[in-house]
Amino acid sequence: MNKAALAWSAGGLLAAVALPWYSLQEGLDSAAWLSGLWSSEDYASGAGQVAVQGKWWLAPSLLTLVAALGLSIVPMMRERRGRVLVLVATAGLVLFFAQAFGIGLRGWTADWLNALFGEMESRQLGIGAGATVVLVALLSLLAIGLALRGAFGGDAFVAGAITTVAASILLFTAWPILRILVQAFQDGDGVLVPSLLVDRLAAAKIWSLRCLTGGGRCGVAWNTLFLALCCGAGTTSLGLAFALIATRTGFRFKRTLRVLTVLPIITPPFVIGLALILVFGRSGLVNQFLDWAFAVQQTRWIYGFQGVLLAQLFAFTPVAFLVLIGVVEGVSPTLEEASQTLRADRWATFATVSLPLMRPGLANAFLVGFIESIADFGNPIVLGGDYGVLSTEIYFAVVGAQLDYGRAAALGLLLLALALGAFFIQRRIVGQGSYATISGKGDAGLPTPLPNGARRTALWVAVPWAVFTFVLYGFAFVGGLVKVWGRDYTPTLDHYVKAFAIERTADGLIWSGAAWNSFWTTLKLAAIAAPLTAALGLIAAWILVRQRFVGRGTLEFATMLSFAVPGTVIGVAYVFAFNVPPFEITGTALIIVLCFVFRNMPVGVRAGMAAMSQIDRSLDEASATLRGRAPQTLAYVVLPLLRPAIVGALVYGFVRAVTTVSAVVFLVTAEYELATTYIILRVINGDYGLAIAYSCALIVLMLAVILLIQLAVGDRRLGRRAAVLRGGRA
């Protein structure tokens, strides 16, 4: 008897009898489905659908669970049981997906199925709790069968982890992206017409170059590309300046500089745009001063390319800084000293030794800035004016009067092509050269001070930018404490009261503020998504670093796919993939949580892989020697040493869930409105005071949560002795 196979088979059959097969509009919280498990077509379980409602196509996949139950009880050799269990589970999965995708809201989903089986009067909704448990049971039985056959070292836990990660990435990353690729070639009736992609992308609004001849505007594709190139170059240059000052100079205010560079990461992406409006907008301080002092007419020059670029530079420079500071610190001082020993001056050493060794970091920083720019939605929607970009065009194609999903998919495909093109060009520039400067040998050299010219340039670039950042954040906070910016600067807390008012009544406290609904929704969904993001990412990292199996490289690439795809494309792809059966979850909280998890998971994967690569395999082997199984080794040996990576994954997962806009702007509803979309609507309506007050509250919330995560997870203890130097001796 195999107890694990028995438990999953029995659990799947129990769900097929006791849980609704299709999704419920009112959810499982309602008790109405309990009385309709056999009598109601909407509420019936899988067994009820087959026996009473006549939906015979569900029977084959349920019979595979019966067969698996029998296989788990009948005495059989381990390898033979595994081989048969793999065949049965695979057959069950094929049958499950065949009926799920073959029958939809209008019967058969393809003409050839109509021709083969005849017209069908029945319909199918999206899968519900019962079908989901059956699907999980079949996947688990497949993993158990593979382990019994000897795959993955014969460890069922490892097999289950790999199956879970692979299936979840296939379903929630690869499948939505494939759907958006197909949608770009389909007409309104779902008929595949390849020429439609050319028609949709050949519009003058996309590729026009009239701006070069003075006859109009350039197309949104050229606008997006030019903006992204400028943003990538600008953020890389600024990030390098900050990294050089932080690591290669004696600047007195390094800590303050680091705080100012990292602060935008925990800031909603459009707060900088709001601050720029307060300073440079039509009613901003600069325009008012010029009007008062020099009678210069107030203008709207901040709206357009220059405003969006400025906001993106503020928002994405911290990311470039975080990428580059480790690279700058990793340049070996010994190589720089060797250069100077050969009579090269400091400038020649910096230009011919240090900078070339930073090339991978510079290329990665540029790539991140480029992709962040083309995926950015918040800043262009706030400051873009008549300067259109692809992300806003996709948005208006879906939510505007056009309601053209095919055009949105085609534009998303173009956005994806830009991102992947930048990725491959970056790989080509970095090449196959070796940039390794850290080895097992000691490196006691001291970093070479920057050449005077480079040091002065870095200071002249970074310090004014840091001061400007401080000023913008100051105005952003103050903007929420005055009545009407630009007209009435009377100090007030009205915006905070309007957003977060609490009233005491006879029935208790009432959260009467306008922002509470979106605030609690955001907090709840982010709190659910963050641990799931960290857990799935770290499990994937453990699999990729510690396990050897066929397809490991493909799985690693798939884990990074959602990071390479712009957030706007991911949002549209989720609408296409999960708006119709069999996975009908659009408009629910579940789709928002899934988008958070799989959009942010790659950071947890990379952090976990980097940290796990530093942990010697001998620790795993020692645990195995003491009869520790894979779950025990992971829980008691590996995870305690991964606490920095866990903190990083949790913090990133929570912060990105709170601040993201582009990936979820298509997924929110009136019931599940998020803080970022609420703030954007306030900005569009011109209610800047409330938007700024809400943004400041989110910043305080994220700082508090980051502190709580750090306290809850703690630090790892490596048991190293601390060397104390006295009189030159340790």
N, C-alpha and C positions, 0 to 999 in steps of 0.2 A: 504494500500500500504506500502511495505517495501522499503524505498529509497536505502538502502545499497545493498539489493539483486537485485533491479532493475538496479543499476549502474553497478554491476559486471556482471550481465547477458548480459546487453547491450554492455558492454566493450568487453566481450568474443566473442559475435557474430560479433561485428565490426572488431575485429582482425581476425576472421575466414573469413571475406569477403575482408579486405583491406591489409593484411600482408601475405607474403609468408609462406606457411605451413612448408616447409623443409628448412634446413640451406643452406645458400648461401656461396660458396667458396670465393667470392669477398666481402661479407658482405653487410649490408644494405646501406653502403655509395654509392654504385653504383646505378645508376638510371635505370639500365636495367630491373630490376624486375617490375617496374611500368607498363611497356607495356605488361608484360607477366602474369599478375595476373590471367588471364583466359585461355590464349592460350598456355602457356609454361608449360610443366610438371615439370620443375625445379623451376620455379618462381611462379607457381599458388598458390593462397590462398586455405584455406581449402574448402571453398564453390566451388571454381574453380576446385579443384581436384576431388570433388564428381560429380559436374554437367557436366564437360567437359572431364576430364581425366578418368572418370569411376572408381575412387577409392571409391567404395561404403562403405568400412569398416570404413571410417572416419565419415560417416553420423550419426551413433548412438550417438556418444559423442557430436556432434554438436546439435542434437535434444534435448539432455538433457538441453542444455543452453536455447533452445526455451521454454521447459517446465518450467525451472526456471524463465524465464522472465514472463510467464503467471502467475505463482504462486506469484510473487512479486506484481502483479497488482490486482489480484482477491481478494475481501474482504474475510478475513478468520480469525479465532481465532489465537492468537499468538502461542500457543503451537502446534496447529494442523499444522499451516504453517511451523513451525520449523521441525516437524516430517516429513512432506512430502518433505521439502527442503533437509533434510539430506538424505532421500532415493534417491532423484533425483541426488544430487551431488555425492553420493557414487556410484550410477550406472554409472554416467558420468566418474568418475575416473577409475572404473574397466574397462569400455569399452575403455577408452583412453589407458591405459597401456596394455590391452589385444592386441589391434591392433598394438601398438608400439613395443612390444616385440615379437609378433607373426609373423610379416612380416619384413624382412630385405633386404639386398642388393641382395639376390638371391631368393626372394619370401618367402615362408613359412620357418620358422626357425626350424621346427621340423617335423620329418617323419610322426607322427600321424596326423598333420595338413594337410600334403599332401594327406594322405589316406582319410581324412574326407572331404576335400573340392576340391581335385584334384590339379594338377599342376598349379602354378601361374606364369604368364609371367611378371607381374609388379614387381616393387621393391620399397623399401622405403629408403630414406636417413635419416640422423639424424634430429630431430625436430628443427624447426627454430623459428623465432619471433612469427609467428601466433600461432603455436602449444604451445609455451611457455606461451603466454598470456591466451590462453584457459585453460591450466593446472592451472595457478595461479587463474583464475576466478573460476574454479571448487573447488579448495581448499578454496577459500574465501567464496563461497556459503556454503560449508560444515561447516565452522566456524560460519557463520551467523545462519545456521540452528540449530547448537548445542546451541548457545546462546539463540535463541528463545525458545528452549525446556527447558531452565533453567539451562543448564550446565555452569560452570565457573561463577556462580553468575548472569547469564543472561547478562553478559557484552560481547558485540561483540568484543571489542578491546582485552580483555584478551583471548577470544577464538581464535581470529586471531593470536595473538602473540604465543600462545601455538602450534597452527597448523603450523605456519611458522617455528618455531624452530624445532618441531618434524619432519616435512617433509624434511627440509633441512639437518638435521643430518642423517635421514634415507637414503636420496639420495646421500649425499656427504661424508658420513663416513661409515655407515653400509653396503651400497650396494657395494662400491669398495672393502671393506675387504671380504665380502662374495664372490665376483667375484674371488679374488685371491685364496681363499680357494678352490673354485671349479676348477680353472685352474690347480691347482696342481695335480688333479686327471684325467685330460683330455689329450688325445693324440693330435697330430698335426691337426687332422681333427675335433676336438671338441667332440670326442666320450668319454664318461665317462668310464674310466678304473681304478678302485680303486687301483689295484696292482701297477700302475705306480708310486704312491707316494713312496711306499717302494723301488722300483727300483732306483728312483731318489735320495733318501736319503741314500741308502746303499752303495754309492760309497766310495772307499778307500780314495779319496781326502777329504772327509768330516770327516770320523771317524778314520783315520789311527793314530796309536800310535807309529810309527817307531822312532820318536824322543826320546822316552824313552829307546830304545835299541841301539841307535846310528846308525840306518840303514836308516835314511831319515828324512822327515818332518812329523810333526803331522798334522792331518786333520784340516780343517778350523773351524769346530764346536768347537773342543777343544781349538784351538787358540783363538777364539772369547770368549769362556767361561772363560779361564784363564786370558785373558787380561781384561775382564769386572770385574772379581773378584778383581784383583789387582787394577784396576782403582777405583772401588767402595770403597775398603778399604783405598786406598791412599787419595782420595779426601775427604773422611769422616774424616780421621785423620788430614789432613791439615786444613780442614774447622773448625774442633773443636779447633785446636790450635789457629787459627786466632780469632775465636769467644771468646775464653777464654781470650786472651790478650786484645781484644777490650772491654770486659765487666767486667773482674775481676782483672785487673792489672792497675798500674799507668803508663804504658808505654807512653812516651812523644810523640811518632809519630803515634798515633792512626789514625788520619785523613789520613795521607799518606798511612798507612797500608790498610785502607778501600778502598782508591782510587786504589791502586795496585791490590787488590783482585777483585774489580768490573770491572776494565778496560778490562779484556778478554771477558766480556759479549758483549761489543760493538765492538769486533774485529772479523773479518772473521775467522772461525775456523782453517784455515790452516796457518795463519800468524805465529803462534807459531812454527809450523813445519818448515816454511821458516827460521825463526830466528835460530832454532836449526841447520839447514843445514849451515847457515852462520858461526856459532860458531864451530860446531863439524863435519861438512861435510868433504868430501875428500879435498876440497880446503878451509876449514874453518880455523879460527884463531888458534884453539887448535892444529890441525894437522900440520899446518904450523910452529907453535912455536916448537912442538916436533921434527919436521924434522930439523929445524934450530939449535935447542939447543942440541939435543941428537941423531940426525940422525936416529930417529924412522920413519920407513916407514909409509907413509900416508895410512889410512884405511877408510873403509866405515862402521864403527861399529855403527854409529847412525841410519843406516837403518835396520829395523827389529823390533822385539818386544820392545826392550829397547827404541828406538826412538819414536815409537807410544805411548807407555805408558807415557813417559816423556811429550810429547805434550798434551796428554789427561789430565794429572794431571794439567798442566798449564791452559788448557781450561776449565775444569769442576770444579776445586776447588772453584771458586767464587760462583757457584750455591750451592755447599754444605755449604759454608760460609753463604749465604743468608738464607738457610733453618735453619741453626743451631743457628744463632745469636739471633733470636727471642726466640728459645727454651731455650738457656742459660739465657737470660734476664728474662724469665718467671719462673725460679726456685724460689720458695718463700724463701726469706731470713729468714722468721720466722721459717721454718722447719729446716734450717741449724743452727739457734741459739738454737732451742730446742735440737738438737743433741749435741751441745757443752755444753749446760746446763747439759746434762747427762754425762758429762766428756769425750766425744769423742774428739779426737784431730782433727786438720783441715784435715789431710789426711783421717782419718776414716769417717769424715763427707762428704768429697768429694766423696769417693769411695762407701759409703753405702746410701747416701741421694741424693746428687746432680746428680751423673752419672745415677743412676736408673731412676730418673725423666726425664732425657734427652733421655731415650731409644726411644720414638717415633721419636724424631728429628733425632737421629743417624740412625735409621732404614730407615727413609725417605730419608736422605742424601745418604745413601748407595744405596738405590733403584734408586734414580735419577742418581747417578754416574754410576751404572751398566747399566741402560737403555741408557743413553747418550753414553756410550762406545760401546755397541753393535750396536747402530744406527749410530755411527760416520763413515763418509765416507771420509772427506777431509784429515784428518791426516793419515789414513792407505794408501790412494792413493799417498800421498806425501812421507811418510817415511816408508811405509810397506816393501818395497823391496820384498824379497821372503817369507815374513811372511803374508800369506793370511788370511783374515777374511771373514765372511759371507757377509758383506756389499759390499766389493769389488768383491766377487764372483758373487753376484746378478747383479752387474753392468756389469761385463764382459759377463755374460750369456745373457744379453739383447743387449748390444751394440757391443759385440765382434763378432768374426767369427761364434760362435756357434748359435746365434740368437735363443736360446731355452727358450721360455717364460714359458713353463711348468717347467723346471728346476729352473728358477728364482722364480716362484711361490712356488715351493716346499721349496727352501731355505728361502724364505720370511716367509713361514709357520713355519719353524724351528726357525727363528729369533723371530717370534711372540710368539712361545712356550717358548723360553728362557725368554722373557720379562714378560709374564704372570706368569711363574714359580717363577721368582724373586718377583713378586708382591704378590703372595699368601704366599710365605715363609716369606716375610716381615710382612704380616698381622698375620701370625702364631706366629712370634717372639714377636711382640708387644702385641698380645693377647687382652683379654677383660679387662685388669686391668685399674684402674683409675690413671691418671697422672695429674689431674687437680690441679693447685696451685694458680689459679687466681679466686677470687670470688668477691662478692660485698663488702666484709669487707675490711677495711683499712689494709695496710701492710706496716708499717713504718720501718721495719727492713732494715739493711744494708747488701748487699751481702758479704758473707764471703770471705776474700782474699784466693787466691789459696795457697795450700801447697807449700813450697819452691821447692820441687822436681818437682811438676807439673808445677809450674811457669817457672822454668829453662828449663824444657823439651819443653814447649810450645814456649818459646823464642828461644831456640836453633833450633827448627824446623821451626818456622814461619819467623823469621828475615832473615836467609840465603835464604829462599825461596823467600821472598819479594825482597831481593837484586838481586837474580838471575832473577826474573821477570823484574825488572827495567833494568838490563843489557840486557836481551833479547830484550825488546822493544826498547832500545837504538840502538842495532845493527840492528833491523828491520827497524827503521827509517833511519839510516845511510846507510843501504844496498841499498836504493833507490837513494842515492846521490853520489855514486861512479860508475865508468865506468863498471868494471867487478870485482865482489868480488872474492878475491883469487888470481887475476892476476894483475889488474890495479886499484889502489885505488885513482886515480885522481878524485877530486871532480867535479861533473857535474850535470846538470839538464836535461840531454838528455832523461832519462827515463820518466820524467814528461812531457817533450815536445812531446815525441813520443806518449804518452798516451793521452795527453789533449791539443794538439796543436790547435790553432785557427788562421785562415788565413783571411785577409781582401782582398776582391776582388771587382771588379766593381759591382758585383751583391749583395754585402753585405758580412756578416761574414759566413765563412764556418768552421764547426766543423770537422777539418781534422784529429784530433787525433784518434789513433787506438781504444781507449777505450770509446769514446763518445757514440757509438751506444748502447753498453751494459749498460753504466752508465745511460743514459736517460731512457732506458727500465726498468732498476731496480728501478730507482727513481719513474717513473710513476706507475708501478705496485704496488710497496710498498705503495705509497701514496693512491692508490685506496683500497688496501687490509687493511691497518691499521684501518681506521674508520669503515669499515665493520666488521672487527674482533672485535673491541671494542663494537660496537653497538649490534651485535648478542650475544656476550658474556654477556654483561650487561643485555640485555633483558632476556636471559636465566636465569641469576642469579635472576632477579626480579621475574620471574615466579616461580622458585624453592623455593625461600625464602618466598614470599608473598602469593602464591596461593596454594590451597589444591585441588588436583584432583587425579583421579585414574591413576596410572602409573607414578607418580612423581618420585619415586625411580628409575624406569627403565630409565626415561629420564635423570636423573642426572648421572647415570652410562654411558649412551650413550654419554653425553657431554664430558666425560673424556676418551672415548675409543681411540680417535685419539692421545692423549698424551701418552697412554700406548703402542701404536703401534709404533715401530721404523720408522723413517722417510724414510728409504730405502724401507720398506714394503709399506708405504703409496704411494710413488712414483710409484712403480710397480703396485700397486692396481689401481691407477688412469689410468695408461696406459691400463690395461685390461678392466676397466669399461667404459671408455669414448673414446675408439678407434673405436667402431662400433656403428651403430644405436641401440637404438633411441637417445642416448646421444653421438653424434659424435663431440667432441670438442678438441681432441688431436691435438697438433700443433698450438693452438690458445692461445692468451693472457688470455682468460677466464679461462682455466684450471689451469694456473699458479696462478691466483688470487684466485680461489676457493681452491687450495691446501694451499696457504698461510693462508686463512681465517680459514679453518676448522682444519688445523694443529695447529694453534696458539690460537684458540678460548678458549680452556680449561683454560688457565691462566687468561683470562678476566672473565670467569665464576667464578673461585675460588676467585679471588680478589673481584669481585662484591658481592659474597655471604658472604665473610668475612666482608666487609664493611657494607652491608645491614643488617647483623645480629646485628649490633650495633645501628641501627636506630629503635626507638620504634614504634610499630604499631599504637600508639595513634596519631601520626602525619598523617598517612593515614586516620584514622577514623575522625580526625578533618577536613581534606579536604573533605571527603565524607559528613560530616555534613553540610558543606558549599556548598553542591551540586557540588562538584568537581568530575568529572568522572575520570576513571582510567588513560586516557592519560594525563589529566591535573595534577593529583596527581604525576604521574611519571615525568612529565616535570618540574613542579614548586616546588615540595617538595622533591622527592627522589633524582633526578639527581644532584641538587646543593650540596647535602650532600655526593655525591659519587665522588667528583672531584679527590681525590687521586687515587681512583680505576680507574677512566677514564684515568688519566695521565698514570698510570701503564699499562693499557690495550693498549693504543695508542702507548706508547713507546715500549713495548714488541712486539706488532704487527709489528711495522715498523722495529725495529732492527732485529727481526728474519727473516722478509721478505728479508732484505738486505743481511744477513749473512748466510742464510740456503743453504745447498748444497745437502744433501742426499735425501731430499723429492722432489727436483725439477730437479735433474740431468738427469732424464729420460724424462722430460717434455719440456725442452728448445729446441728451433729450431734455425736455422740460422737467422730467422726474429726476434725471441724473445729470444735473448741471454742475460743471466743475468751476473752481475759482478762476482759472485763467480765462475761460470763455466768458464768464460773467464780467470780468474786468474789461475784456475787449469790447463787449457790448456797451459798457459804460463809457469807454473812450469814444466809440463811434457816435454815441449820443451826446458827447461833449461834457459828460459829468466827470471831469478830471479829478476833482477833490475826492470823491468817493473811490475812484479807481486807485488813487495813490494811497489813501488810507488803508484800503484792503490789501494792497501790495506790501505795505509796511508790516501789517499784521502777519502776512505770510512769511516774511523774512524772519520775524521774531519767532514764529512757530517752528520754522526749520532749524534755527539755531538751537532752540530748546530740544527738539527731537534728536538732533545730532549729538548733543550732550548726553541725553538719556541713552542713546544707542551705545555710545562709548562707555558709559558707566555700566550698562547691562552686560555687554560682551567682555569688557575688561581688556587687559594687556596680556600678551603671552610672556611666560617666564622661561628663559633659556638656561638659567642656572650658571651664568658666566660670572667670573670674578671681575670686579671693577678695579682697574689699576689706579693706584694713587701715587702720584709722583712727588717725592720729597727729596730735595737736594740732588736732583738728577738721577735718583735711583727709584725703581719701581718696588 
